[in-house]
Amino acid sequence: MGIGSDQFQLPVHSSSSSNSAVLGDHVKNWLYALRDGNAAKLALVQAELAMSTPPDPNQLVAQFSEPQGHLTWKSINVAGVYPQSDTTVDSFVSVDVEGNGPGGATKGIMVWHFVTLPQQQGRLLSLELVSFRASAM
């Protein structure tokens, strides 16, 4: 997806190569803004959401970013990309994170669900945190 030297790889597989390219850019921009703790960029990306109550960028950054959430993002993995009959694309992305505490490292997994509209340059229609839990590893 043209991430270059970034440590994370976001391979997206779908029935259309144009869907994967458009989906990847918007989802990638949102995820990287969250990881980096950039609430302003999150707000700009979320401005296109069709949700009545989009998530608060400042709250997301405080809870899940590396600088403010005190988490280290270890990997970003695309769990699945599903084109729908209404021309939207549902995608699920898992993020492995780690936080250090007095008892050592604590590992966790976040799973995000994104709905995008490839015909409008990958416009984000909605997003939600599906799960945030401790990792068994």
C-alpha positions, 0 to 999 in steps of 0.5 A: 500500500505504499507505506514504504519504510514504515514498520507496519504493513497493511495488506488489503485484499478485496475483489477490486484493486481500486477498492483496496487502494482507496480503502487503504489510504483513508483507513491508514491515515486514520490509524496512523493519526491515532497511533501518533496521537494527532487529534487534529488529523483525526478530526480532519479524517473523521470530518467525512464520517456519516455517523451522527455521533463520531468518536471524540478524537481527543478521547481516542488519542488519550486512550489509544495513542502511543504518546498519550495512551502510553501504549506501543503499537506492535502490529497492524493487521487487516483481518478482512475486507468485505465488499457489500452489495450497496457498494460500501466496503466493510473492513476489520483491522486488528492492532496489537499493543503493549503497555509497560507497568510495574509488573512488566509488559501488558499486551492487548488487541484492538479490533476496529471496524471501518465502513468506506465508500470506494466510489467517493475516494474511500470516504469513511462512512463509519468506524467503531471499536469492536473489541479492546482486550488483553492478549493471551500471549 
